[in-house]
């Protein structure tokens, strides 16, 4: 389905929902490099305008990736809670934004529709919200998680320690971990963005972080942000994976 909007005597067209979402996104250098970003602030604003008027049901019937071609899309489609979505089924993306921000919408009501909103719906509404809007809504969504410690309790702030190194040198990473811990950082996670995605390299980093955490009994968890297929293979080998 093509989306068209006239603005100041000029016609803007977006080939499909995937293109519309990409053009409505805030400016990111990666999107520019990929050639999917809006070419101007005006085009971005028009895309956001169109997106705001888009019915949520359109996102359900026009998947970004056909479920028959992608396992993740198929899982999202099969696990979607139609009953939870029912109270929102008549809304547009813009109306969903207003509903989320409304003082008359309770925290319990937001929690009740959680499984009725698909990731694409959440992504769509976030593209027409300011940072202040996102913070206001997130504040009303209580998400408490527990592993070696507890994260998400009211009045608490947890941080990620990111000890990256341009060559994944274990000594450099260990030094950065120590430096960060001395500043009180890393209670949410000690997470590395590896320079390379080779299983051998990633496994070495996983063992490095696990050794530090276990030896010093640090109440946190580790993560090496490799490709999910790499991480799953290492899990099958018995590598100490905390978070994927």
C-alpha positions in Angstrom: 0.0 0.0 0.0 1.3 3.4 -1.0 1.0 6.4 1.4 0.7 9.9 -0.2 0.4 13.3 1.4 0.4 16.8 -0.2 2.2 19.5 1.7 2.8 23.1 0.5 2.0 22.2 -3.1 4.3 19.2 -3.1 3.3 15.6 -3.1 5.2 13.1 -0.9 4.9 9.4 -1.5 6.0 6.4 0.6 6.0 3.1 -1.2 4.9 1.0 1.8 4.7 0.9 5.6 8.3 0.0 6.0 9.4 3.1 4.0 7.0 5.3 6.0 8.4 4.1 9.3 11.9 4.7 8.2 11.3 8.2 6.9 9.4 9.1 10.1 12.4 8.1 12.3 14.6 10.8 14.0 17.7 11.5 12.0 20.4 8.8 12.5 23.7 8.5 10.6 23.2 4.8 10.2 19.9 5.3 8.4 21.6 7.9 6.1 24.3 5.4 5.3 21.7 2.8 4.5 19.8 5.2 2.3 16.5 4.9 4.2 16.4 8.2 6.1 14.2 11.2 5.1 16.0 13.5 2.8 14.8 16.6 4.7 13.1 17.7 7.9 10.0 18.5 5.9 9.8 14.9 4.5 10.3 13.5 8.0 7.5 15.7 9.3 5.2 14.6 6.5 6.0 11.0 7.2 5.2 11.5 10.9 2.0 13.3 10.0 0.9 10.3 7.9 2.0 7.9 10.6 -0.1 9.7 13.2 -3.2 9.1 11.1 -2.5 5.4 10.4 -4.9 3.0 12.0 -3.2 0.5 14.3 -5.1 -2.3 12.5 -3.2 -1.4 9.3 0.1 -2.4 11.1 -1.5 -5.8 11.8 -2.5 -6.5 8.3 0.6 -5.1 6.6 3.5 -6.8 8.3 6.9 -5.3 7.6 8.3 -8.8 7.0 5.9 -11.5 5.9 5.5 -14.1 8.7 5.9 -16.9 6.2 9.4 -15.7 5.4 10.6 -14.9 8.9 10.4 -16.9 12.2 10.5 -13.8 14.4 7.6 -12.2 12.5 5.7 -15.4 12.6 6.2 -15.7 16.4 5.0 -12.1 16.9 1.9 -12.8 14.8 1.1 -16.1 16.5 1.6 -14.7 20.1 -0.3 -11.5 19.5 -3.1 -11.1 22.1 -6.2 -10.1 20.1 -8.3 -9.7 23.3 -5.8 -7.3 24.8 -5.7 -5.3 21.6 -9.4 -5.0 21.3 -9.8 -1.8 23.4 -7.3 -0.1 21.1 -8.4 -1.6 17.8 -10.2 1.6 16.7 -7.3 3.9 17.4 -4.8 5.5 15.1 -1.1 5.7 16.0 -1.6 9.4 17.0 -4.6 8.5 19.1 -2.6 5.7 20.8 0.0 8.4 21.7 -2.7 10.6 23.3 -4.1 7.6 25.2 -0.8 6.7 26.6 -0.1 10.2 27.8 -3.6 10.9 29.1 -4.1 11.5 32.8 -7.3 9.5 32.6 -5.4 6.3 31.4 -4.3 4.3 34.5 -1.1 2.4 34.9 -3.2 -0.8 35.1 -4.9 -0.1 31.8 -1.5 0.4 30.1 -0.2 -2.9 31.6 -3.4 -4.7 30.4 -2.8 -3.9 26.7 1.0 -4.7 26.8 0.6 -8.0 24.9 -1.9 -6.5 22.5 0.7 -4.0 21.1 3.1 -5.4 18.5 6.7 -4.2 18.4 5.8 -2.4 15.2 3.0 -0.5 16.9 5.4 0.5 19.7 8.0 1.6 17.2 5.4 3.6 15.3 4.1 5.5 18.2 7.6 6.2 19.5 8.4 8.0 16.2 5.8 10.7 16.9 6.8 11.2 20.6 9.3 13.6 22.1 11.8 12.3 24.6 9.7 13.9 27.3 6.7 11.9 26.1 8.7 8.6 26.1 10.0 9.3 29.6 6.5 10.1 30.9 5.0 6.8 29.5 8.0 4.7 30.5 7.6 6.0 34.1 4.2 4.5 34.2 5.3 1.1 33.0 6.7 -0.9 35.9 9.2 -3.6 34.7 11.2 -5.3 37.5 13.7 -7.9 36.5 15.9 -10.2 38.7 19.0 -12.2 38.0 22.0 -11.6 40.3 20.4 -8.4 41.4 17.1 -6.6 41.0 16.5 -3.8 38.5 13.6 -1.6 37.9 12.4 -0.7 41.4 11.0 2.8 41.9 13.5 5.5 42.8 16.5 3.4 41.6 18.9 4.0 38.7 20.9 1.2 37.2 23.7 1.7 34.7 25.5 -0.3 32.1 29.3 -0.5 32.2 30.6 -0.7 28.6 34.3 -1.6 28.6 34.8 -1.8 24.8 38.3 -2.0 23.3 39.2 -1.4 19.6 41.0 -4.8 19.4 39.2 -6.6 22.2 42.4 -6.8 24.2 41.4 -8.6 27.5 43.8 -6.5 29.5 42.3 -3.2 28.2 38.8 -4.5 28.8 39.7 -5.6 32.3 41.2 -2.2 33.1 38.0 -0.5 31.8 35.9 -2.8 34.0 37.9 -1.9 37.1 37.7 1.8 36.3 33.9 1.6 35.8 33.3 -0.4 38.9 35.3 2.2 41.0 32.8 4.8 39.7 29.9 2.6 40.8 28.8 1.8 37.3 27.8 -1.6 36.0 25.1 -2.7 38.3 22.6 -3.2 35.4 25.1 -5.1 33.2 28.7 -5.2 32.2 28.3 -5.3 28.4 30.9 -5.4 25.6 30.3 -4.5 22.0 33.0 -6.8 20.5 35.2 -5.6 17.7 34.8 -8.9 15.9 32.0 -11.5 15.9 34.2 -14.6 15.8 32.9 -17.3 18.2 36.4 -17.8 19.6 36.8 -14.1 20.4 33.3 -13.8 21.8 33.7 -16.9 24.0 37.0 -15.5 25.4 35.3 -12.2 26.4 32.4 -14.1 28.0 34.8 -16.1 30.1 36.7 -13.0 31.0 33.6 -11.2 32.3 32.3 -14.3 34.1 35.6 -14.8 35.8 35.6 -11.2 37.1 32.0 -11.4 38.3 32.4 -14.8 40.0 35.8 -14.2 41.5 34.8 -10.9 43.1 31.2 -11.9 43.8 29.8 -8.8 41.9 26.0 -8.7 41.9 25.6 -7.9 38.2 25.3 -9.7 34.9 27.4 -9.7 31.7 26.7 -9.5 28.0 28.8 -9.6 24.9 26.7 -8.2 22.1 27.6 -10.6 19.3 25.2 -11.7 16.6 22.4 -13.8 18.2 23.3 -16.9 16.2 26.9 -16.7 17.5 25.6 -16.4 21.1 23.2 -19.3 20.7 26.0 -21.5 19.4 28.2 -20.6 22.3 25.4 -21.4 24.7 25.2 -24.9 23.2 28.9 -25.2 23.9 28.4 -24.3 27.5 29.8 -20.7 27.4 28.8 -18.5 30.4 26.1 -16.4 28.7 24.0 -14.2 31.0 22.1 -12.0 28.6 21.4 -12.4 24.9 
